[in-house]
Amino acid sequence: MRVMGVVSYKGTHYSGWAKQPNESSIQEEIEKVLSQLYDEKISIYGSGRTDRGVHALGQTFHYDASGKKSLQKIKISANLMLNDEINIISLKYVNDDFHARYSATSKEYEYKFELASKDPLNCDLVYVCPYHLDIKLMKEAASLFVGTHNFMNFTSKEEDENNFIRTITSIKFSEKDGIYTIHFKGDGFMRYMIRYLVGTLIEVARGKIPLSFIKERLDSDGERCIISYKAQPQGLYLKKVCYYR
C-alpha cells in the first residue's frame, strides 16, 4: 500500500532532508519511527531535498508498506516518537503510481528576513540582515526572475535534463512585525536556486550590483558562470508541494 505524507520540520539541527553518513537527517528520523510502527523496513521518498538548516511547512513524501493500517493511529504514534522539531501533518493512501517528487506539478517556498543588527530570538528561523535594503528596488529585481528562464547560473546543479529551464509563476513580498517574506511559486527549483536568487536580490537592494547583473546572467547562452551570492539557509522554508487531483 502506498502512502503520501506531509511533514513540517525545523531544520536547524539536521544535515538536511536526505540521509547523510554519520549525520542526522529528517528522512532518517522519519524512516526509523515508521519502520518501528510497521515492524518492517520503511523507506520514504521526498518531493525534493532541503539543505542543512532549511525548514519546511509542508514537505511531502511517500512510502510503501505491506498491509493496511489506521493512518490516523500511525500519525499520532509517530509524532509521539519523533522529537518536537518534526511533525507529521497528514498521511493518506494514494495510488501506486503516485510519486512525491515526479508527480509534483509546482512548489511554493518562502524566504524570511528582517532588517536588524542582531536578534538572538530569530537567528535560527529568520535571516537577520544587518544591511539597509531598498525593498522597492528588491521587488523590481525579483520581477526579472518571473517567467520561463534558463537558470543555469543560479544553481549549483551540475547537469539538468531540462537544460536548467524552469518557470517561476510568481514572486511576491509581504511584511509583518518587521519580518519580510518573499513568496516563490514555480514548477520546480534546483539545488540552491532560491538561495542564489535571494542572495542576488539582497546585493541589488544593498546597491552592490545593478539590475543589469541579473539580465546578463539570466538566459545566458554563453559559458556557465554560477553566481557567488547565496543567502543564508535559516530564512528558507518549503511551504507547499502541489499535485494535480
Summary of the structure (lengths in Angstrom):
residues: 245
radius of gyration: 19.1
end to end distance: 19.0
largest distance: 59.1
contacts: 744
relative contact order: 0.19
helix: 24%
strand: 31%
